[in-house]
Amino acid sequence: MINHHMHAALAHERAVTFLTEAQAARQAKQARTGRRRRPARPQSVAEGTPAVLRDGSAVLIRQVRGSDAPLLADGFARLSARSRQMRFLSPKHSLSAAELRFFTEVDHHDHEAAGPAVRSRPPGGHLPLHRHGRLR
């Protein structure tokens, strides 16, 4: 049976070895491609974070704003009856003005929402909206 101190020391040594090898592999790959990693441009949360979807579409992930209510209503109108049933656990034909306010006017402290901003909707697809709230 191995002493737990020796086990921890061996695990640490192995982790350091893996990290060193991974760093060397990254540096070798950069040297082969001639690319230098540019430092990330700092962005405000309001601007968002650029991302690329699997289909190659470029999107900007950003916080939801109150001005996004028409976009949310349009996206909801595009959902099938089955999708609405699954999301709201009952038949729902449209979002009320109060629901649109609740979903889009968030305080970014106890209630947060973020989603992709795109110029056009991907063909045959819906873009997700992520929301979470603090339990009280």
N, CA and C atoms as an extended XYZ file, in Angstrom:
408
Properties=species:S:1:pos:R:3:atomname:S:1:resname:S:1:resid:I:1 pbc="F F F"
N         0.852       -1.181        0.000 N   MET     1
C         0.000        0.000        0.000 CA  MET     1
C         0.891        1.236        0.000 C   MET     1
N         0.533        2.221       -0.820 N   ILE     2
C         1.357        3.418       -0.974 CA  ILE     2
C         0.892        4.505       -0.001 C   ILE     2
N         1.830        5.198        0.576 N   ASN     3
C         1.553        6.293        1.497 CA  ASN     3
C         0.834        7.407        0.732 C   ASN     3
N        -0.182        8.040        1.348 N   HIS     4
C        -0.943        9.066        0.645 CA  HIS     4
C        -0.094       10.299        0.315 C   HIS     4
N         0.957       10.573        1.081 N   HIS     5
C         1.857       11.694        0.765 CA  HIS     5
C         2.656       11.390       -0.500 C   HIS     5
N         3.110       10.148       -0.612 N   MET     6
C         3.856        9.750       -1.809 CA  MET     6
C         2.925        9.759       -3.027 C   MET     6
N         1.697        9.303       -2.828 N   HIS     7
C         0.727        9.299       -3.912 CA  HIS     7
C         0.473       10.716       -4.403 C   HIS     7
N         0.303       11.666       -3.496 N   ALA     8
C         0.064       13.061       -3.870 CA  ALA     8
C         1.272       13.645       -4.599 C   ALA     8
N         2.476       13.329       -4.134 N   ALA     9
C         3.690       13.838       -4.773 CA  ALA     9
C         3.830       13.277       -6.186 C   ALA     9
N         3.545       11.987       -6.353 N   LEU    10
C         3.620       11.378       -7.679 CA  LEU    10
C         2.562       11.974       -8.625 C   LEU    10
N         1.367       12.197       -8.106 N   ALA    11
C         0.306       12.783       -8.925 CA  ALA    11
C         0.681       14.204       -9.345 C   ALA    11
N         1.263       14.973       -8.452 N   HIS    12
C         1.694       16.333       -8.773 CA  HIS    12
C         2.791       16.312       -9.840 C   HIS    12
N         3.750       15.417       -9.677 N   GLU    13
C         4.846       15.312      -10.643 CA  GLU    13
C         4.311       14.930      -12.025 C   GLU    13
N         3.354       14.021      -12.050 N   ARG    14
C         2.771       13.590      -13.323 CA  ARG    14
C         2.004       14.734      -13.981 C   ARG    14
N         1.263       15.497      -13.182 N   ALA    15
C         0.507       16.631      -13.723 CA  ALA    15
C         1.447       17.683      -14.303 C   ALA    15
N         2.531       17.967      -13.600 N   VAL    16
C         3.505       18.941      -14.093 CA  VAL    16
C         4.116       18.460      -15.403 C   VAL    16
N         4.421       17.180      -15.493 N   THR    17
C         4.979       16.616      -16.719 CA  THR    17
C         4.004       16.764      -17.883 C   THR    17
N         2.722       16.431      -17.662 N   PHE    18
C         1.719       16.564      -18.719 CA  PHE    18
C         1.576       18.015      -19.161 C   PHE    18
N         1.536       18.937      -18.205 N   LEU    19
C         1.391       20.353      -18.546 CA  LEU    19
C         2.588       20.860      -19.339 C   LEU    19
N         3.788       20.429      -18.961 N   THR    20
C         4.998       20.836      -19.671 CA  THR    20
C         4.980       20.290      -21.094 C   THR    20
N         4.583       19.027      -21.262 N   GLU    21
C         4.509       18.437      -22.590 CA  GLU    21
C         3.452       19.138      -23.452 C   GLU    21
N         2.321       19.479      -22.860 N   ALA    22
C         1.267       20.162      -23.601 CA  ALA    22
C         1.735       21.542      -24.055 C   ALA    22
N         2.424       22.265      -23.185 N   GLN    23
C         2.947       23.587      -23.531 CA  GLN    23
C         3.970       23.472      -24.663 C   GLN    23
N         4.840       22.489      -24.600 N   ALA    24
C         5.845       22.285      -25.656 CA  ALA    24
C         5.158       21.958      -26.985 C   ALA    24
N         4.101       21.156      -26.949 N   ALA    25
C         3.375       20.811      -28.174 CA  ALA    25
C         2.699       22.045      -28.763 C   ALA    25
N         2.099       22.882      -27.926 N   ARG    26
C         1.482       24.120      -28.420 CA  ARG    26
C         2.513       25.039      -29.060 C   ARG    26
N         3.670       25.188      -28.409 N   GLN    27
C         4.714       26.047      -28.950 CA  GLN    27
C         5.239       25.493      -30.277 C   GLN    27
N         5.397       24.183      -30.379 N   ALA    28
C         5.866       23.575      -31.617 CA  ALA    28
C         4.847       23.789      -32.734 C   ALA    28
N         3.569       23.663      -32.422 N   LYS    29
C         2.528       23.869      -33.430 CA  LYS    29
C         2.528       25.319      -33.906 C   LYS    29
N         2.661       26.262      -32.976 N   GLN    30
C         2.715       27.674      -33.355 CA  GLN    30
C         3.931       27.955      -34.231 C   GLN    30
N         5.051       27.337      -33.910 N   ALA    31
C         6.268       27.553      -34.695 CA  ALA    31
C         6.092       26.994      -36.106 C   ALA    31
N         5.416       25.835      -36.236 N   ARG    32
C         5.197       25.231      -37.552 CA  ARG    32
C         4.281       26.081      -38.412 C   ARG    32
N         3.226       26.628      -37.806 N   THR    33
C         2.260       27.398      -38.588 CA  THR    33
C         2.683       28.854      -38.744 C   THR    33
N         3.657       29.285      -37.983 N   GLY    34
C         4.116       30.671      -38.069 CA  GLY    34
C         3.144       31.652      -37.450 C   GLY    34
N         2.169       31.138      -36.719 N   ARG    35
C         1.172       32.003      -36.083 CA  ARG    35
C         1.614       32.378      -34.686 C   ARG    35
N         1.341       33.565      -34.352 N   ARG    36
C         1.526       34.020      -32.977 CA  ARG    36
C         0.150       34.280      -32.407 C   ARG    36
N        -0.047       33.854      -31.222 N   ARG    37
C        -1.332       34.064      -30.580 CA  ARG    37
C        -1.468       35.524      -30.179 C   ARG    37
N        -2.520       36.147      -30.689 N   ARG    38
C        -2.767       37.537      -30.332 CA  ARG    38
C        -3.490       37.585      -28.998 C   ARG    38
N        -3.155       38.553      -28.172 N   PRO    39
C        -3.904       38.669      -26.926 CA  PRO    39
C        -5.349       39.048      -27.227 C   PRO    39
N        -6.247       38.525      -26.427 N   ALA    40
C        -7.660       38.809      -26.635 CA  ALA    40
C        -7.929       40.291      -26.415 C   ALA    40
N        -8.755       40.845      -27.305 N   ARG    41
C        -9.120       42.250      -27.180 CA  ARG    41
C       -10.150       42.365      -26.070 C   ARG    41
N        -9.883       43.192      -25.073 N   PRO    42
C       -10.872       43.322      -24.012 CA  PRO    42
C       -12.159       43.927      -24.570 C   PRO    42
N       -13.278       43.370      -24.176 N   GLN    43
C       -14.566       43.862      -24.636 CA  GLN    43
C       -15.459       44.077      -23.428 C   GLN    43
N       -16.314       45.058      -23.548 N   SER    44
C       -17.275       45.262      -22.483 CA  SER    44
C       -18.333       44.173      -22.596 C   SER    44
N       -19.018       43.895      -21.519 N   VAL    45
C       -20.047       42.861      -21.525 CA  VAL    45
C       -21.162       43.251      -22.487 C   VAL    45
N       -21.438       44.550      -22.611 N   ALA    46
C       -22.504       45.005      -23.498 CA  ALA    46
C       -22.175       44.702      -24.953 C   ALA    46
N       -20.895       44.757      -25.337 N   GLU    47
C       -20.490       44.455      -26.710 CA  GLU    47
C       -20.734       43.002      -27.046 C   GLU    47
N       -20.359       42.114      -26.169 N   GLY    48
C       -20.529       40.697      -26.390 CA  GLY    48
C       -19.231       40.011      -26.743 C   GLY    48
N       -19.324       38.726      -26.999 N   THR    49
C       -18.174       37.892      -27.332 CA  THR    49
C       -18.410       37.232      -28.680 C   THR    49
N       -17.507       37.416      -29.645 N   PRO    50
C       -17.685       36.769      -30.943 CA  PRO    50
C       -17.572       35.251      -30.816 C   PRO    50
N       -18.382       34.543      -31.606 N   ALA    51
C       -18.347       33.080      -31.619 CA  ALA    51
C       -18.713       32.604      -33.018 C   ALA    51
N       -18.339       31.375      -33.335 N   VAL    52
C       -18.680       30.770      -34.626 CA  VAL    52
C       -19.472       29.504      -34.352 C   VAL    52
N       -20.642       29.403      -34.984 N   LEU    53
C       -21.484       28.227      -34.824 CA  LEU    53
C       -20.955       27.082      -35.664 C   LEU    53
N       -21.466       25.872      -35.432 N   ARG    54
C       -21.009       24.698      -36.166 CA  ARG    54
C       -21.190       24.825      -37.673 C   ARG    54
N       -22.233       25.562      -38.076 N   ASP    55
C       -22.465       25.720      -39.515 CA  ASP    55
C       -21.606       26.825      -40.122 C   ASP    55
N       -20.750       27.448      -39.320 N   GLY    56
C       -19.852       28.487      -39.814 CA  GLY    56
C       -20.397       29.896      -39.663 C   GLY    56
N       -21.622       30.047      -39.184 N   SER    57
C       -22.205       31.374      -38.995 CA  SER    57
C       -21.498       32.095      -37.858 C   SER    57
N       -21.189       33.359      -38.086 N   ALA    58
C       -20.568       34.178      -37.034 CA  ALA    58
C       -21.674       34.851      -36.234 C   ALA    58
N       -21.581       34.765      -34.914 N   VAL    59
C       -22.555       35.399      -34.031 CA  VAL    59
C       -21.814       36.177      -32.960 C   VAL    59
N       -22.554       37.019      -32.272 N   LEU    60
C       -22.025       37.780      -31.150 CA  LEU    60
C       -22.871       37.413      -29.936 C   LEU    60
N       -22.268       36.749      -28.944 N   ILE    61
C       -22.990       36.375      -27.733 CA  ILE    61
C       -22.972       37.590      -26.810 C   ILE    61
N       -24.162       38.068      -26.459 N   ARG    62
C       -24.238       39.265      -25.618 CA  ARG    62
C       -25.414       39.177      -24.661 C   ARG    62
N       -25.422       40.103      -23.708 N   GLN    63
C       -26.520       40.154      -22.759 CA  GLN    63
C       -27.792       40.613      -23.470 C   GLN    63
N       -28.922       40.119      -22.994 N   VAL    64
C       -30.214       40.517      -23.529 CA  VAL    64
C       -30.555       41.906      -22.991 C   VAL    64
N       -31.120       42.734      -23.865 N   ARG    65
C       -31.530       44.091      -23.481 CA  ARG    65
C       -33.037       44.224      -23.673 C   ARG    65
N       -33.598       45.243      -23.068 N   GLY    66
C       -35.029       45.503      -23.214 CA  GLY    66
C       -35.427       45.718      -24.654 C   GLY    66
N       -34.521       46.263      -25.458 N   SER    67
C       -34.816       46.515      -26.873 CA  SER    67
C       -34.890       45.219      -27.690 C   SER    67
N       -34.582       44.091      -27.089 N   ASP    68
C       -34.632       42.805      -27.784 CA  ASP    68
C       -36.019       42.167      -27.747 C   ASP    68
N       -36.996       42.822      -27.120 N   ALA    69
C       -38.335       42.249      -26.999 CA  ALA    69
C       -38.939       41.887      -28.357 C   ALA    69
N       -38.856       42.752      -29.393 N   PRO    70
C       -39.421       42.351      -30.693 CA  PRO    70
C       -38.722       41.120      -31.290 C   PRO    70
N       -37.414       41.006      -31.089 N   LEU    71
C       -36.690       39.832      -31.590 CA  LEU    71
C       -37.159       38.565      -30.887 C   LEU    71
N       -37.366       38.663      -29.577 N   LEU    72
C       -37.832       37.505      -28.817 CA  LEU    72
C       -39.244       37.119      -29.251 C   LEU    72
N       -40.113       38.112      -29.447 N   ALA    73
C       -41.478       37.831      -29.890 CA  ALA    73
C       -41.463       37.162      -31.261 C   ALA    73
N       -40.590       37.629      -32.174 N   ASP    74
C       -40.477       37.037      -33.505 CA  ASP    74
C       -39.973       35.596      -33.405 C   ASP    74
N       -38.965       35.373      -32.566 N   GLY    75
C       -38.452       34.017      -32.386 CA  GLY    75
C       -39.506       33.087      -31.817 C   GLY    75
N       -40.308       33.593      -30.862 N   PHE    76
C       -41.373       32.790      -30.273 CA  PHE    76
C       -42.410       32.432      -31.331 C   PHE    76
N       -42.733       33.389      -32.206 N   ALA    77
C       -43.724       33.140      -33.261 CA  ALA    77
C       -43.245       32.061      -34.223 C   ALA    77
N       -41.950       31.899      -34.372 N   ARG    78
C       -41.397       30.886      -35.286 CA  ARG    78
C       -41.391       29.482      -34.681 C   ARG    78
N       -41.573       29.378      -33.362 N   LEU    79
C       -41.577       28.065      -32.719 CA  LEU    79
C       -42.813       27.272      -33.107 C   LEU    79
N       -42.663       25.974      -33.185 N   SER    80
C       -43.821       25.121      -33.455 CA  SER    80
C       -44.677       25.027      -32.195 C   SER    80
N       -45.917       24.589      -32.378 N   ALA    81
C       -46.821       24.420      -31.233 CA  ALA    81
C       -46.232       23.431      -30.232 C   ALA    81
N       -45.567       22.401      -30.734 N   ARG    82
C       -44.951       21.394      -29.857 CA  ARG    82
C       -43.822       22.004      -29.033 C   ARG    82
N       -42.987       22.839      -29.660 N   SER    83
C       -41.888       23.490      -28.933 CA  SER    83
C       -42.424       24.394      -27.831 C   SER    83
N       -43.478       25.142      -28.144 N   ARG    84
C       -44.085       26.013      -27.117 CA  ARG    84
C       -44.640       25.181      -25.974 C   ARG    84
N       -45.283       24.070      -26.306 N   GLN    85
C       -45.836       23.171      -25.284 CA  GLN    85
C       -44.728       22.654      -24.369 C   GLN    85
N       -43.601       22.263      -24.945 N   MET    86
C       -42.499       21.715      -24.156 CA  MET    86
C       -41.845       22.790      -23.283 C   MET    86
N       -41.770       24.019      -23.762 N   ARG    87
C       -41.115       25.083      -22.998 CA  ARG    87
C       -41.988       25.610      -21.860 C   ARG    87
N       -43.298       25.716      -22.096 N   PHE    88
C       -44.188       26.326      -21.111 CA  PHE    88
C       -45.103       25.317      -20.418 C   PHE    88
N       -45.003       24.043      -20.809 N   LEU    89
C       -45.785       22.953      -20.207 CA  LEU    89
C       -47.289       23.178      -20.311 C   LEU    89
N       -47.687       23.983      -21.283 N   SER    90
C       -49.095       24.193      -21.595 CA  SER    90
C       -49.165       24.865      -22.958 C   SER    90
N       -50.329       24.800      -23.610 N   PRO    91
C       -50.433       25.475      -24.910 CA  PRO    91
C       -50.238       26.986      -24.736 C   PRO    91
N       -49.465       27.574      -25.605 N   LYS    92
C       -49.206       29.019      -25.523 CA  LYS    92
C       -49.120       29.547      -26.944 C   LYS    92
N       -49.932       30.563      -27.250 N   HIS    93
C       -49.988       31.081      -28.613 CA  HIS    93
C       -49.087       32.299      -28.809 C   HIS    93
N       -48.900       33.089      -27.760 N   SER    94
C       -48.043       34.272      -27.891 CA  SER    94
C       -47.550       34.675      -26.497 C   SER    94
N       -46.522       35.507      -26.487 N   LEU    95
C       -46.006       36.037      -25.226 CA  LEU    95
C       -46.719       37.344      -24.916 C   LEU    95
N       -47.142       37.510      -23.673 N   SER    96
C       -47.787       38.761      -23.279 CA  SER    96
C       -46.728       39.858      -23.131 C   SER    96
N       -47.165       41.097      -23.045 N   ALA    97
C       -46.242       42.222      -22.858 CA  ALA    97
C       -45.484       42.061      -21.535 C   ALA    97
N       -46.160       41.555      -20.506 N   ALA    98
C       -45.507       41.354      -19.209 CA  ALA    98
C       -44.426       40.274      -19.308 C   ALA    98
N       -44.711       39.207      -20.051 N   GLU    99
C       -43.714       38.150      -20.229 CA  GLU    99
C       -42.514       38.646      -21.029 C   GLU    99
N       -42.767       39.425      -22.068 N   LEU   100
C       -41.655       39.993      -22.840 CA  LEU   100
C       -40.782       40.884      -21.960 C   LEU   100
N       -41.412       41.688      -21.111 N   ARG   101
C       -40.631       42.528      -20.177 CA  ARG   101
C       -39.818       41.662      -19.232 C   ARG   101
N       -40.435       40.601      -18.694 N   PHE   102
C       -39.734       39.720      -17.758 CA  PHE   102
C       -38.526       39.062      -18.412 C   PHE   102
N       -38.685       38.617      -19.661 N   PHE   103
C       -37.601       37.911      -20.348 CA  PHE   103
C       -36.498       38.836      -20.844 C   PHE   103
N       -36.801       40.099      -21.110 N   THR   104
C       -35.804       40.978      -21.721 CA  THR   104
C       -35.279       42.089      -20.808 C   THR   104
N       -36.038       42.506      -19.839 N   GLU   105
C       -35.574       43.567      -18.947 CA  GLU   105
C       -35.024       42.926      -17.675 C   GLU   105
N       -33.762       42.567      -17.736 N   VAL   106
C       -33.111       41.849      -16.637 CA  VAL   106
C       -32.153       42.781      -15.915 C   VAL   106
N       -31.923       42.513      -14.626 N   ASP   107
C       -31.053       43.399      -13.838 CA  ASP   107
C       -29.582       42.983      -13.871 C   ASP   107
N       -29.273       41.853      -14.470 N   HIS   108
C       -27.898       41.332      -14.592 CA  HIS   108
C       -27.245       41.097      -13.234 C   HIS   108
N       -28.066       40.948      -12.209 N   HIS   109
C       -27.562       40.577      -10.878 CA  HIS   109
C       -28.342       39.379      -10.362 C   HIS   109
N       -29.641       39.553      -10.139 N   ASP   110
C       -30.486       38.451       -9.700 CA  ASP   110
C       -31.121       37.714      -10.879 C   ASP   110
N       -31.108       38.326      -12.028 N   HIS   111
C       -31.723       37.747      -13.216 CA  HIS   111
C       -30.812       38.071      -14.398 C   HIS   111
N       -30.360       37.055      -15.094 N   GLU   112
C       -29.420       37.241      -16.204 CA  GLU   112
C       -29.952       36.535      -17.436 C   GLU   112
N       -29.679       37.110      -18.583 N   ALA   113
C       -30.058       36.483      -19.849 CA  ALA   113
C       -29.016       36.866      -20.886 C   ALA   113
N       -28.669       35.904      -21.743 N   ALA   114
C       -27.703       36.148      -22.815 CA  ALA   114
C       -28.084       35.282      -24.009 C   ALA   114
N       -27.675       35.722      -25.185 N   GLY   115
C       -27.964       34.963      -26.387 CA  GLY   115
C       -27.168       35.495      -27.549 C   GLY   115
N       -27.241       34.818      -28.682 N   PRO   116
C       -26.486       35.252      -29.856 CA  PRO   116
C       -27.208       36.367      -30.602 C   PRO   116
N       -26.458       37.326      -31.067 N   ALA   117
C       -26.989       38.382      -31.920 CA  ALA   117
C       -26.487       38.110      -33.327 C   ALA   117
N       -27.406       37.936      -34.268 N   VAL   118
C       -27.032       37.644      -35.653 CA  VAL   118
C       -27.822       38.561      -36.578 C   VAL   118
N       -27.298       38.740      -37.780 N   ARG   119
C       -27.998       39.576      -38.764 CA  ARG   119
C       -29.209       38.839      -39.353 C   ARG   119
N       -29.102       37.531      -39.499 N   SER   120
C       -30.225       36.768      -40.038 CA  SER   120
C       -30.293       35.419      -39.334 C   SER   120
N       -31.489       34.888      -39.262 N   ARG   121
C       -31.714       33.599      -38.609 CA  ARG   121
C       -31.148       32.490      -39.480 C   ARG   121
N       -30.458       31.495      -38.877 N   PRO   122
C       -29.949       30.390      -39.689 CA  PRO   122
C       -31.100       29.615      -40.315 C   PRO   122
N       -30.936       29.126      -41.542 N   PRO   123
C       -32.025       28.408      -42.206 CA  PRO   123
C       -32.428       27.170      -41.427 C   PRO   123
N       -33.718       27.084      -41.130 N   GLY   124
C       -34.250       25.901      -40.462 CA  GLY   124
C       -33.838       25.760      -39.010 C   GLY   124
N       -33.260       26.776      -38.405 N   GLY   125
C       -32.799       26.639      -37.031 CA  GLY   125
C       -33.258       27.773      -36.143 C   GLY   125
N       -33.185       27.541      -34.873 N   HIS   126
C       -33.507       28.561      -33.884 CA  HIS   126
C       -32.245       28.835      -33.085 C   HIS   126
N       -32.101       30.055      -32.642 N   LEU   127
C       -30.951       30.405      -31.817 CA  LEU   127
C       -31.370       30.393      -30.354 C   LEU   127
N       -30.548       29.837      -29.499 N   PRO   128
C       -30.931       29.692      -28.094 CA  PRO   128
C       -30.810       30.991      -27.317 C   PRO   128
N       -31.557       31.079      -26.245 N   LEU   129
C       -31.467       32.178      -25.292 CA  LEU   129
C       -31.211       31.539      -23.939 C   LEU   129
N       -30.192       31.992      -23.256 N   HIS   130
C       -29.836       31.421      -21.947 CA  HIS   130
C       -30.306       32.394      -20.881 C   HIS   130
N       -31.077       31.894      -19.929 N   ARG   131
C       -31.544       32.718      -18.816 CA  ARG   131
C       -31.309       31.971      -17.524 C   ARG   131
N       -31.004       32.700      -16.480 N   HIS   132
C       -31.001       32.111      -15.149 CA  HIS   132
C       -31.298       33.207      -14.143 C   HIS   132
N       -31.861       32.779      -13.025 N   GLY   133
C       -32.219       33.725      -11.971 CA  GLY   133
C       -31.804       33.182      -10.624 C   GLY   133
N       -31.582       34.093       -9.705 N   ARG   134
C       -31.197       33.721       -8.341 CA  ARG   134
C       -32.442       33.311       -7.564 C   ARG   134
N       -32.351       32.195       -6.863 N   LEU   135
C       -33.464       31.764       -5.995 CA  LEU   135
C       -33.467       32.610       -4.746 C   LEU   135
N       -34.638       32.978       -4.335 N   ARG   136
C       -34.744       33.805       -3.118 CA  ARG   136
C       -35.316       33.023       -1.991 C   ARG   136
